[in-house]
């Protein structure tokens, strides 16, 4: 039951990460491309395109952290466990705890920053005049997704994998 719940949570987070990254990258790509085409072919320039691309990079960086946890692609201690395989489980646990600490701090500090910026009615982006707290809200959101992802990995690493039983006739 726990594995089923974690699998569904993992799939939902994966869909959110993948599709939001695709959408944000496409918006940044097309905004930058249209601005370049307009600037080179006419005298028109989209003064706000740099801001859109900058905010997209910000979003992709943080959401990419959560995706990196999913892929087990974060920086980790891996030389010693390769030399001494008996230490692999210990260092995996150390890595997971370090990510949990980082994601907890990201959530806590991100919430504080989001609240502070939300309270400042003048905190708006330079050209589009969007509320800055929208972008700061990414920090606690990513902190929570990193925490959930790390907890899923901890359960995978600590609980034994269920053994798949073969059918009686040998077919699967």
C-alpha positions in Angstrom: 0.0 0.0 0.0 2.8 2.4 0.9 4.7 1.6 -2.3 1.5 2.2 -4.4 1.0 5.6 -2.8 4.6 6.5 -3.3 4.5 5.4 -6.9 1.4 7.5 -7.6 3.0 10.5 -5.8 6.2 10.0 -7.8 4.3 9.9 -11.1 2.3 13.1 -10.2 5.5 15.0 -9.3 7.2 13.7 -12.5 4.3 15.0 -14.6 4.4 18.4 -12.9 8.2 18.7 -13.2 8.4 17.5 -16.8 5.5 19.5 -18.2 6.2 22.7 -16.3 9.8 22.6 -17.5 8.7 22.0 -21.1 6.3 24.9 -20.9 8.7 27.3 -19.3 11.5 26.4 -21.7 9.2 26.8 -24.7 8.0 30.2 -23.5 11.6 31.4 -23.0 12.8 29.9 -26.3 10.0 31.5 -28.3 10.2 34.8 -26.5 14.0 35.0 -27.1 13.6 33.8 -30.7 10.8 36.3 -31.6 12.8 39.1 -30.0 15.9 38.2 -32.0 13.9 38.0 -35.3 12.2 41.3 -34.6 15.4 43.0 -33.7 17.3 41.8 -36.8 14.5 42.4 -39.3 12.8 45.5 -37.9 13.5 48.2 -35.5 11.1 46.6 -32.9 12.6 45.0 -29.8 10.7 43.3 -27.0 12.0 45.1 -24.0 10.6 42.5 -21.7 12.0 39.3 -23.3 15.2 39.3 -21.2 13.2 39.3 -18.1 11.1 36.4 -19.3 14.2 34.4 -20.1 15.9 35.3 -16.8 12.8 34.1 -14.8 12.6 31.0 -16.9 16.2 30.1 -16.1 15.4 30.7 -12.4 12.4 28.4 -12.6 14.3 25.7 -14.5 17.2 25.7 -12.1 15.1 25.1 -9.0 12.6 22.6 -10.6 15.6 20.9 -12.1 16.9 20.3 -8.6 13.8 18.2 -7.8 14.2 16.3 -11.1 17.8 15.7 -10.3 16.8 14.1 -7.0 14.4 11.9 -8.9 17.2 10.7 -11.2 19.7 10.4 -8.3 21.8 12.9 -10.1 22.7 15.3 -7.3 26.3 15.6 -6.1 27.0 12.7 -3.8 29.8 10.8 -2.2 30.4 7.9 -4.6 34.1 7.2 -4.8 34.4 5.5 -1.4 31.3 3.3 -1.9 32.8 2.1 -5.1 36.1 1.2 -3.4 34.4 -0.2 -0.3 31.0 -1.5 -1.3 30.1 -2.2 2.3 29.8 1.6 2.9 27.3 2.2 0.1 24.2 2.0 2.3 25.7 4.3 4.9 26.7 6.9 2.4 23.4 6.7 0.6 21.7 7.5 3.9 24.2 10.4 4.5 23.4 11.8 1.1 19.6 11.5 1.6 19.9 13.3 5.0 22.0 16.1 3.5 19.3 16.6 0.7 16.6 16.6 3.4 18.5 19.2 5.3 19.0 21.3 2.2 15.4 20.9 1.1 14.1 21.7 4.6 16.1 24.9 4.6 15.0 25.8 1.1 11.4 25.4 2.2 11.7 27.3 5.4 13.8 30.2 4.0 11.8 30.2 0.8 8.5 30.6 2.8 10.1 33.5 4.7 11.3 35.2 1.5 7.9 34.7 -0.2 6.1 36.2 2.8 8.4 39.2 3.0 8.1 39.9 -0.7 4.4 39.3 -0.7 4.1 42.0 2.1 6.0 44.5 -0.1 3.5 45.9 -2.5 6.3 47.5 -4.5 8.1 44.2 -5.2 7.3 43.8 -8.9 9.4 42.7 -11.8 11.2 45.5 -13.6 9.5 45.4 -17.0 6.4 43.2 -16.8 5.4 44.5 -13.3 4.4 41.0 -12.1 4.4 40.4 -8.4 7.9 39.1 -7.4 6.4 36.8 -4.8 5.2 34.5 -7.6 8.8 33.7 -8.4 9.9 33.4 -4.8 7.0 30.9 -4.2 9.0 28.5 -6.4 11.5 28.1 -3.6 9.3 26.5 -0.9 7.4 24.5 -3.6 10.7 23.0 -4.8 11.9 22.4 -1.3 8.7 20.4 -0.6 9.0 18.4 -3.8 12.7 17.7 -3.1 11.7 16.5 0.4 9.0 14.2 -1.0 11.3 12.8 -3.7 14.1 12.2 -1.1 11.6 10.4 1.2 10.5 8.2 -1.7 14.1 7.3 -2.4 14.7 6.6 1.3 11.8 4.2 1.3 13.1 2.6 -1.9 16.6 2.2 -0.4 15.6 1.1 3.1 12.6 -1.2 2.4 13.4 -4.5 0.7 12.0 -4.8 -2.9 9.0 -7.1 -3.1 9.8 -10.4 -4.9 7.7 -10.9 -8.1 6.1 -14.3 -8.1 6.1 -16.1 -11.4 3.0 -17.6 -12.8 2.5 -21.3 -12.1 2.7 -22.2 -15.8 6.0 -20.2 -16.2 4.4 -17.4 -18.3 4.6 -13.8 -17.0 
